[in-house]
Amino acid sequence: MLTPVSRILTGVTALLFLLVGVPLFALPSQMAPIFAWKVTPFIAMTIGAWCLGNAWLAGITTRRRDWRLVYSSSLHLWFFGVLELGVLVAFRQKLVMVGPISWGYVAALVASVITAVVGLLDWTRLRPKMEPIGPVTPRPIRGAVLAYILFVGFLAVYGMFAAPGAIGTTGGIFPETMSAFTLRSFAAFYLTLALAVIPFLSERSLPPMLHHSFASYGLIVMITWAAIANIAFFDFVARPGGLLYIGAYLAVGIPVGIFLLKMGTGSRYSKSHPEVGPAPLNRSGR
């Protein structure tokens, strides 16, 4: 179980991301000029989608709270806070803290980092057992996880080291030119996605993956929503790379959605909030 302190901190982080995400996502034109650095309304809405997705992830993690089930979603929250706060520190000279939305974003990241520190201390102190639970993860799913890590990890590494003006940063994929600040922030987000699921390469139990897929699904939904809401900025004829941006989320979101509908969200294996769901696979993964 998450300790009471870790659970409270995770819940506070969820609330802060929600409070920041709603205005960024719903009112991007008004929020963009007063955000922490220079962004367009589309980018502001996308960052709002990250925040809302993280709020969902942190909320689900707080509710279920069984470490064996939620460890990967906890890692996601920790990595996001540490990496994105690192980007802010690296570009601190370009920060423009002119409104509450800017301070709220920083507060959410700081809360994530504090949650990470406390969580790591709890894990070191308690050493929770990682015993098998539920059915075994089928090998094809582990193969899909590896492909996902390689693809998203490549995007992260490229975004971390690519200079503004490089391929994909001037509207070729994302339909707007990205500053170095924004590019590194996107890279930190993608690196978070990749790092959080690396444990699944050796994880044999399926329920933690079901939970992570469900907890992360808010990110897929909200980011895709933001892209569709700004579809007018894409020119798929002149810049067909835009299809990769939307297509990547659909290529992940559709099969993961089907996977969750078929197999459940993992909550039936939560000791705190079990529920009746689809029948589990047998121990061979079938």
SULZICOR-V373162 format. One line per field, one symbol per residue. phi: phi as a letter, one per 20 degrees, with the letter a starting at -180 (. if undefined). psi: psi as a letter, one per 20 degrees, with the letter a starting at -180 (. if undefined). A space follows every 50 residues. Layout:
phi=???
psi=???
This chain:
phi=.ffgfffffffffgfffffefffffecfffegfdefbfcegffffffffg ffffffgffffffelfggedffffggffffffffffffffdgfdfcedbf fffffffffffffffffffffffffelffdffcmfeffggffffffffff ffffgfffffdfegnfgnddnfdffcfdfgffgffffffffggfffdggf fdfeefggfffffffefgffffffgffffdgffecfefcfffffffffff feffffffgfffdndnffeefecfbfbgfffefend
psi=qpqhghgghhgggggghghghghgghlhhhhgijrhroqrhghghghhhg ghghggghghggggjoghhjhhhgggggggggghhhggghkhijqnmirh hghggggggghggghgggghggghghmqplqpqarqpqhhhhhhgggggg ghhghggghhiqqpirpiikjhfpjqpprhggghggghghhggghhjhhi hiphphghhggggghihhggggggggghhkhhipnighmihhhhgghghh hggghhggghhgirjihijphhmqqpaqpqrriij.
